[in-house]
Amino acid sequence: MAPAAPTRAEPEKALMRKNEELERELRESRAREERARDELRRTAERLRVAEEAEERLCSQLGELEAEAVVQAREDRARMVLLMEQLSQAHRLLQAASISLPAAAAKDQACA
């Protein structure tokens, strides 16, 4: 009867080893899961920061576009004013050049 006792202990030892191996795998799996959760938290935080940065950039871009429109309107108004001044100066020059030959002809006639 002595040989029967060791044979019954063998399956128990095998079960204990298998149980220990399963517990080790469970610990490793939980550690991997926790690392994955940490990485997910870090990724979510990076995403949040990126979204906030995108919102700030869009806001700044909108402000710059509004400033560009105002500047373009001011520049156009200034160009129109300068074109009007140039046109007026051109008319004055034309009027002066027409009257100069007539005045010169009058001066020559008197002489």
CORPE-V359850 format. One record per pair of residues at least 24 apart in sequence whose C-alpha atoms are under 8 Angstrom apart, sorted by sequence separation. I is the first residue (numbers start at 1). J is the second residue. If there is no record, write none. Layout:
i & j
I & J
I & J
This chain:
none
